[in-house]
Amino acid sequence: MTTPDGPDSAPEPTFEVDDPEWLGQADWIIGGEAAAKARAQGRYAAYVLALMALVYGFPFVQATFKTSDSATLRDQLSSPAAYGVGVAAVAAVFVAVSWAGRFRGPVVPPMPWIDLVLAAPVDRALAVRRWWRYAVAAALFVAGLVGLTFSAGIAYAGVVGPLVIPIALVGGLVLAVVVVRVWLWAQVRSWPGPDRGPSLLWRVDDALRELHTESLRRHSANTSTLAGSALTGNLRTARLTFARPVRRARSVRLRPGRPVPVLVRRDVLGLRRQPSSLLSGLGLVLLGAVVLAWALSQPAAPGIAVPLGLVPLYLGYGAWAEGLRLQADNIGTPSLLGSGPLEEAGAHLVVPTVLTTAVLGGAYGVAVALSAGAVDGGALASIVCVLGALAGGHLLAAFRGSPTIQTGPQGLIAWYLMPSFIVLIVGSILPLALRAGAPSAAGVAVWLVVGLIAWGLHRVRRLTHLHRW
């Protein structure tokens, strides 16, 4: 029998491949038992987090709010100002995930999976859906646990009714879903593509299909780089990974002058060239200043409001202290301006301290005006101590050097968190002592702040001398 292709030629056989089965086989070949072990470790981490929330989180929240006047605190928490702070905090979360999605999104498969599986003719949404589900599950678990712990604690303290518990739980879950979708949308927008509109927020499968292979490869490389820098304590590598090219104020040049004014103008120019750092620092400092001003001007505010306000203040101050970190990154090199290391470090503290003072002082003035009270000298002294603690803590953070504690992950985590914990402790002593009616602790608080700044300057001098040998 003759056919157009030749005598007795048979049609080529066709093969039908089931995508889920094929992906399961690829997962076993690439990941093997390591993937199953990673999922088991994730479940164990969730168990530990839930146990800590039950044993430590709930008792801490309810004990904190039980020490306050329930009626007055309930009125303040239901005021328009409190709702405004809550909206600002939620907006800050959205801004944070939108920024993080440009470097590391919620869907980041390992590099072998990207190179071997995503290059095959298989639906991209099906191939990466597992990592999307991991991100959604983690966000739902953390948000639900936080909402449940916080609402149950304040309800048990009698500040709010028990109806707040299911409302906070459902609200936290809804917020988690929206946040993780915004995070995915930011990841899609990190790479040019035909479909990057906001409709991808509810078209999840289409958003997963828009994830480009090169974008996923870059995000996976960023994950490996950040994990390696975190494990080795090399913070400079992490900062270089997040650095963005300068696109603004490129034609502006520094005017000549004495070393300290030139360094201050250099930090101002750096914020002009990186407006994201300026705006993120402003948002964080404003949030922390509002909470701290509330704690200093309202006796009914819980004591936990002081350290809670210091957390965003510390992060916002750090966003404005990029010059200090650049000095630490180039420690040991000769100064082109002829200034010493201590003089240079002090100059780099001027811009963040002035900006933080302006925001914190303005927030306290507004809080006093709204409460129709008088300016308290103890509150002003507390603000000064907080500013000193922030300056000293960031000196320690920038010039902490390399980790020397070889005790595994616990020692590394302690090395990372040591400056922030010191700031929380030292900055909270005077406000909490004045609230407790112990003004005699003011001297101790002042000397602790002075000692913290002196310790930070000692770290600058010591690290400079070590790098010169």
N, C-alpha and C positions, 0 to 999 in steps of 0.2 A: 504494500500500500504506500502510495506516495503522498506526501504532504508538502505544503509550501516551504517548510524548513528542511526538507530532505526526506529520504525514504524512512518510513517507520519511526519517525521521531515522536517521542512521548512528551506530553506537557510537563513542565517542571513542577515538582511537588510544592505545595504551600504549607506553611506551618503557622498555627495559631498559638500565640503565647499569651497566657493569662498574666496580666501585669502584677496583681498582688502576689501570685505564687512566685513569679520571677524576682520581684523585689524581696520577698522573704528569703529566697535562696541567696541573693546577692548580700543581704544583711548577714546571713550566717557565714558566708565566705569572707566578707570584709571584716566584720566585727567579731564573729565567733562568740565564745563565752564571755568575752570582755563586755559586749553590749548588754548581755543579761545581768552581769555583775554591776554595771553602771546603773541600770534601772533599779536593782536591789538597793544600791547605795542611796539613790534618790529617795526611795521609800523610807529608808532608815533615817535620812536627814529630816524628812517630813515628820516622822514619829518623834524625833528628838525636839524639833521645833514646837510641836504641839505640847509635848511634856513640859518644856520650859515655860510656855505660855500659861499652862495650868498651874505649875508649881510656883513660878516667880512673877509672871506678868499680871495675872488676876489679883493676887494679894497686894502687889505693889500699887496697882491702880486704885483699888478700893481703899487701901490705907491712906493713900495720898489725898483723895477727895473727901475722906471722912474727917480730916483735920480742918476742913474749911466750913464756913457758914453755908449750909445747903441752900437756903432760900436766896441769899444774895448771889451766890454762885450760879444758881439756876437762872436768875434774871439776867446775869451778865452773859451766860452762854447762849441765851435766846435773844440777845440784842442784835441790831443790824451790824454793829462792828464785829461781833463774833462771827456772824455769817460771812462778812466780807473777808475776814482772815481765812475762814474755811475755803471760800471760793479761790482766794489767792494761792492757798496751799495746793488745791487741786490743779489750778492752772500751772503752777510750778512743776507738778508731776508731768503734765502733758508736754511742757517745754523741755523737760529733762529727757523724756523718752524720744521726743522728736530729734533732739540733738544726738542722743546715743544711737539712734537708728542709722545715722550716717556712717558709723564706724562698726557697730556690732548690733545686728538686728536679732529678732527672736528666732529666726530660721537660719541656723548655721550648721549644716552637716559637716562631718569630717572631710578632710581633703581627699582621701581615697574614694569616698562616695561621690564627691563632686566630679572627680576625673573619670571614674569608671562607670558610674550609673547614670548621672545626668546627661552624659554624652550619648546614651542609648536612646532609641526612638520609643520613649515611654512618656506618659503624661507627667509634666513637671509638677503639677499640683499633687499627684499621687506619690511621686518620688520624695517630696519634701514634707508631706503632711505630718509625718511622725514628729518632726522637730517643732512644728507649729503646735501640735497637741501637747507636747511637753511644756512649751512656753505658756499656753493657756492654762494648763493644769496647775503649774507652779504659781501663776499670777492669781488664780482663783483661790488656791489654798492659802497663800500668804495674806491676801486681802480679806478673805473671810475670817481667818484666824485673828488678824489685827482688829477688825470690826467687832468680832464677838468678844474678844478679851476686853477691849476698851469699854464697849457699851455695857457688858455685864459688870465690870468693875464700878462704873459710875452709877449704875442702877442699884447695885448692892449697897453703895455708900449713901443712897437716898437722895442723890442730886436729881435724878430723872426717874421716870416710871419704867416698869419692865417692858412696856410696849416698844421702847427704844431699841431693845436687843434685836428683835427680828428686823426692824427697819434698818439698823446699822449693818446687820449681816447681809441683807439683800442689797443695800446700797453699796457695800464694799464689793460684792460679787459683780454687780453691774459696772461699777467703776473699773474693776479689773479687766473685764471684757473690752471696754472702750479703750482703756490704756494700751492693752496689748495689740489691739487693732491699729491704733495710731502708731505704735512702735513698728508694726509690719509695714504700714504705709510709708513711714520714714525710710525704712530699709529699701522699699521699691524705688523711692525717689532718689536714693543715693546713686543710681545709675540711669543714664538716659534711656528712655524707652517710649514706645508709642502711646502707652496708656498709663498715666501717672496721676489721674484726677482723683478727687475726694470720693468718688463713687466706689473706689476700691475698698473703702472702709467696711462696706457691707457685702462686697463681692470677694470673699476670701479666696475662693478657688482661682479666680482671675488674678488676684494679687499674687498668689503663689506662682502662677504661670509666668508672671511678669518678672520674677526674680532671675536676673541674668547670671549665666555661669561665671563670668568674670567677677561680677559683684559678689557672688557667694564665695568665690575663691579668695577675694580680698578680705571679706569679713572673717573667713576662717583663719586667714593668716594673721589678721589683727587679734583674733582670740588667742592664737598660739603666742603671739608676741606679748600680749598683756599678761597671759598666764605665766610665761617665763619671767617677765620683769617682776611680777608679784612674788614669785617663788624665790627669786634671787635678791629681791630688794633693790633692783635697778629702776628707780622711779624716773630717771631721765629718759629711758627708752619708752616708757609709757607716755610721757609728755610729748616726745617727738612723734609718737604714733597719732596722738590726737591733735597735733599742730595743724593749723590751716594756713594756706598761703596768704600773704599779705596783699590785699586788694584795695585798701583805703589809706589815704594820707601818705602815699608813697613818695610824693614830691616834697613833703615837709622835712626840713632839716633842722638839727639842733643848733641853737645859737651858742657860740663860745662863752665860757665863763668859768667861775670857780667850780671845783669838783662836785660839791654837794648840790648847788642849784642845777648843774647840768644833769646829774643823776635823777633829780626830781623831775626835771623836764623830760628826761628820757622815759620815765615811767608813765608820765601823762601821755606822751606820744605813743607808747605801747598800747595804752587803753584806747586811744583814738584809732589805731590800726587794727585792733581786735575789739570791735564794739560788742561782740558776744560775751567777752569776759566782763566788760563794763556792765552790761545789762543783767547778766546772770548774777554778778556780785551785788548789784543794786536790789534785785528781787529777793535774794537770800538775806541780805542785811536788813532790808525793810521788814521782811517777815519776822526775823529774830528780834528786831527793835520793837515792833508792835507787841510781841509777847512779853519781852522783858519790861517794857514800859507799863504794860498792864500789871505785871507782878510787882513793880515798884510803886505804883500809884493806887492800887486797890488792895486793901487788907484782906478782902474775901478771896483773892486769887490763891490757888493752891501753891505750896512751896515748890512743887515740881515744875512750875512755869519758868522758874529762873534757869535751871539747866536746859530745859527744852528750848528756851529762847537763845541760849548760848550756842546751841548746835548750828542753826543756820547762820548765826553771826560769825562763827568760826569758819564755816565754808565760804561765806561771802567775802570775808576779809582775805581769805586765801586766794579767791579769784582776782582780787585787786593787787596781790603781792607777787605778781609774776617776776618782777625785777629781782626780788629777794631769792627766788628759786633759780633764776639765771645766774646770779652770783655764786650760788652754791654749786651749780653744775660746772662752772668754770673756776672752781676754787683752786688756788695755787698758781694760777697764771698771773703774770705781771699786770698791774693796773695801767691802762693807757692814760688815765687822768691823773695819776700820781697820788691817789687817795689810798688810805689804809683800809684793811678789811673791816674794822669796826666802824670807821667813818662811812664806808660804802654801805654796810648793812643798815646803819641808822638812817641814811638817806633814802634807802629803799622802803623804809617803814613810814615815811612821811605821807605819801599819797594814800595808802589804805587806811592809816590812822585818821587823817583829816576827813576822808569821805565817810568813814564809819562814825566819827564823832558828830558830823553834821546830821546824818540820818538818825542816829540814836538820840541825839539831843532834840531834834525836831519831833520824833515820836513821843518822847517823854513830855515835851511841852504841850503837844496836842492832847495827850492823856490827862494832864493836869487841868487843861482848860475844859475838857469834857466833863471831868468829875467836879469842877468848880472848887478845887482844893488849892492849896498853897504849895509852892516849891519846897521840897524837903531836902535839907542839907545831906542827910544820910543817903538819899537816893542819888544825889549828884556824886557823892563819894563812891557809891557803888558803881556808877557809870565809869568813873575814872579808873577804878580797880578792874573793871571788865576790859576797858581799853588796854590797860597795862598787861593783863593776862593774855589778851589776844596777840599783842605784839611779842611778848616773851614766848608764847606757845608756837608762833610761826617761826621765830628764830630757831627753836628746837626742831621744828618739823623740817625746815629747809636745810639745816646743817646737822642732821642726825647721823650722816655718814652711812656706812654699810652695816647691815645687821651682823652682830657678833654673837648672838645667842644661838647656840646649836641644839635647841631642844625640840625641833620639829615645828609643825604648823602653829602650835600654841605660842612658842617664843616669837615667831615671825609676826603673828597677829598682835601680840603685845608690843612689838617694836613699831608696828604701824600705828596703833591706837594710842601709844603713850603720850604724845604731845596733846592730842585732843582731850584725853582724860584729865591731864594735868590742868588744862584750861578750864574744863568743867568744874573741877574741884576748887581751884584757886579763885576763879571768877564768881563762884557761888557762895563763898564763905561769908563775905560782908553782907550781901543782900539777905541771906537766910538768917544771919545773926541779928540783923536789925529787925527782921520780922518776928524773931523769937524774943525780942526785948533784951538782947545782950550786946549793948553798944561797946562793952569792954573788949570785944573781939575785933574791933576796927584796927587796933594796932597790929594784931597778929596778921590780919588780912593784908594790910599795907606792906608789912615786911615780907610776906610770902610773895606778893606781886613783885616787889623789888628783887627778891631772891630769884624769882623766875626769869626776870629780864637779865640779871647778872649771869645766870646759868646759860641762857641763850647766847649772850655775848662771849662767854667762855668757850662755848662750842664753836663759835665762829673763829676765834683766835686759835683754838687747838686744831681744828680741821685744816685751817690755812697752813699752820706750821707742819702738820703731818704730810701735806701734799707737796711741800717744798723740798722734801728730802728725796 
